[in-house]
Amino acid sequence: MSKTAMLGLVLLAACAQPPAAPPGPQLMTPAALQQSLTDPARSAVEYASAVFASPRSVVGRPAAAAEAVADLEWLTVSIGTDQRWIGMQGPLTQQLQAGRAEMRRTLGIPAEATPNAVIGAMDGAAAALRANNRAGASAALAAVTGAGGGDRALGVLSALPALPAVQRATMATQQAMNRLDQETSARSND
C-alpha cells in the first residue's frame, strides 16, 4: 500500500472517530480560598481539618462553617484531579467523597448537586451572614437544599455537629499532605 493511501486511511479513520466530549465546567474556587496567600489546596486542607476536628470552634459562626463546607466540596474534586497531588489520590479521594456525602446528608443537600452549586451556595451564605443578612444566607442555601431547607441548613451551620466521616477524611488529607511535603523535602535534600 502506498504512503498516500495509508495516510488517506488514517485521516478517514480520524474523521470517523466521535468528537471528544467537551470538558466539564471549571471547578469554582471558594471565595475564601481566592484570598489565600499560599496554595489554595493547603489552605483548604488546614482550615477544613481544623474546623471538622473541632466543630465546637465554629458554634455560633455559621459563615466560618459554610467556608469549611465549601473547602470540603472543593477538596473532594481538586485532590482527586490535580496532578500535583497524585500521590494523595486513591483511597483518600474515596474518603473525601464519603465525607462530602455525610456533610451533604447533614445539611439536606442532594447527592446530585454539583460541587459548583454547593460552593456557590456556601459562599453566598457566608457573604450574606457577614453582611448580617440571615434571610439572604437562608436563600443562598435554599439554592441547594430546596425551598424551606435553607433555614434548616443554616441551623446546622450555626451548631455544626461532629461528623466522623468528614473528620476522618480531612485529617487523612492533612496527614497525606504533610507526608508528601516531607518526601519532597527529603528528595530535594539528597
C-alpha positions in Angstrom: 0.0 0.0 0.0 1.4 3.4 -0.9 2.1 6.1 1.7 -0.6 8.3 0.2 -3.2 5.5 0.5 -2.1 4.8 4.1 -2.3 8.5 5.0 -5.8 8.6 3.5 -7.0 5.7 5.6 -5.5 7.2 8.8 -7.3 10.5 8.0 -10.5 8.7 7.2 -10.3 6.8 10.5 -9.6 10.0 12.4 -12.7 11.6 10.9 -14.9 8.6 11.8 -14.0 9.0 15.5 -16.6 10.6 17.6 -15.7 14.0 18.8 -14.1 14.3 22.2 -16.6 15.1 24.9 -16.4 18.8 25.8 -14.6 19.4 29.1 -16.9 19.8 32.1 -17.4 23.1 33.8 -14.4 24.6 35.6 -14.4 23.9 39.3 -15.3 27.0 41.2 -12.7 28.1 43.8 -14.3 29.0 47.1 -14.2 32.8 47.8 -12.1 32.4 51.0 -9.5 30.4 49.1 -9.3 33.1 46.4 -7.9 35.3 49.2 -5.3 32.7 50.2 -1.7 34.0 50.2 -0.5 30.4 50.0 -1.5 27.4 47.9 -5.4 27.2 48.0 -5.3 23.4 48.5 -3.1 23.7 51.5 -5.2 26.5 52.9 -8.4 24.4 52.3 -6.9 21.3 54.0 -5.6 23.2 57.0 -8.9 25.1 57.5 -11.3 22.2 56.9 -9.3 19.8 59.0 -9.2 22.3 61.9 -12.9 23.0 61.7 -14.1 19.4 61.4 -11.7 18.2 64.0 -13.3 20.6 66.5 -16.7 21.7 65.2 -17.4 23.4 68.5 -14.8 26.0 67.4 -17.4 27.4 64.9 -20.6 27.2 67.0 -22.4 30.4 66.5 -20.2 31.2 63.5 -22.2 29.8 60.5 -20.2 31.8 58.0 -17.0 30.1 59.1 -18.7 26.7 59.0 -20.0 27.4 55.5 -16.5 28.2 54.4 -15.3 24.9 55.7 -18.1 23.1 53.8 -17.1 25.0 50.6 -13.5 23.9 51.2 -14.5 20.2 51.6 -16.5 20.4 48.3 -13.6 21.9 46.5 -11.0 19.5 48.0 -13.1 16.4 47.1 -12.8 17.3 43.5 -9.5 19.0 43.3 -7.4 16.5 45.3 -8.8 13.7 43.0 -8.0 15.5 39.8 -5.0 17.8 40.4 -1.8 16.2 39.2 0.2 17.9 41.9 -1.5 15.7 44.4 -1.3 12.4 42.5 0.5 10.8 45.5 -2.6 11.5 47.6 -5.3 10.1 45.3 -7.0 6.7 45.5 -8.3 5.8 48.9 -8.0 9.4 50.1 -10.3 10.5 47.3 -12.8 7.9 48.4 -12.6 9.1 52.0 -13.2 12.7 50.9 -16.2 11.5 48.8 -17.6 9.7 51.9 -17.1 12.8 54.0 -18.8 15.0 51.4 -21.7 12.6 51.3 -22.1 12.8 55.1 -21.9 16.6 55.0 -24.5 16.8 52.3 -26.9 14.5 54.1 -26.5 16.5 57.3 -27.2 19.8 55.5 -30.0 18.4 53.4 -28.1 18.8 50.1 -29.0 16.1 47.5 -26.2 13.9 46.3 -26.7 15.0 42.7 -26.0 18.7 43.5 -22.9 19.8 41.6 -19.8 20.9 43.5 -20.0 24.3 42.0 -23.7 24.7 43.1 -22.7 23.8 46.7 -19.6 26.0 46.7 -21.7 28.9 45.3 -24.4 28.4 47.9 -21.9 28.3 50.8 -20.0 31.3 49.5 -23.3 33.2 49.1 -24.4 32.2 52.6 -21.1 33.2 54.2 -21.2 36.6 52.4 -24.8 37.2 53.5 -24.0 36.3 57.1 -21.0 38.6 57.2 -23.4 41.4 56.0 -25.9 40.4 58.8 -28.4 39.2 56.2 -29.7 36.0 57.6 -32.6 35.9 55.1 -30.1 36.2 52.3 -28.0 33.4 53.8 -31.1 31.1 54.0 -32.0 31.9 50.4 -28.4 31.1 49.2 -28.6 27.8 51.0 -32.1 27.1 49.6 -30.5 27.0 46.2 -29.1 23.6 47.0 -31.4 22.4 49.8 -34.7 23.3 48.2 -37.5 25.5 49.5 -37.6 25.5 53.2 -34.2 23.8 53.5 -32.2 27.0 53.8 -33.3 27.7 57.4 -32.6 24.1 58.4 -29.1 24.1 56.8 -28.4 27.5 58.5 -29.3 25.9 61.8 -26.8 23.1 61.2 -24.1 25.5 60.2 -24.7 27.5 63.4 -24.2 24.4 65.5 -22.1 22.1 63.4 -22.3 18.6 64.7 -19.5 16.1 64.9 -19.2 14.4 61.5 -16.9 11.4 61.8 -16.5 10.7 58.1 -15.7 14.3 57.4 -13.3 14.4 60.3 -11.5 11.2 59.1 -11.3 12.5 55.5 -10.0 15.9 56.3 -7.5 14.6 58.9 -6.3 12.0 56.5 -5.9 14.6 53.8 -3.8 16.8 56.2 -1.6 13.8 57.1 -1.2 12.8 53.5 -0.2 16.4 52.5 2.3 16.6 55.4 3.8 13.2 54.3 4.0 14.3 50.7 5.8 17.5 51.8 8.3 15.5 53.9 9.0 13.2 51.0 9.5 16.2 48.6 11.8 17.8 51.2 13.8 14.6 51.6 14.3 14.2 47.9 15.4 17.8 47.5 17.9 17.4 50.3 19.5 14.3 48.6 
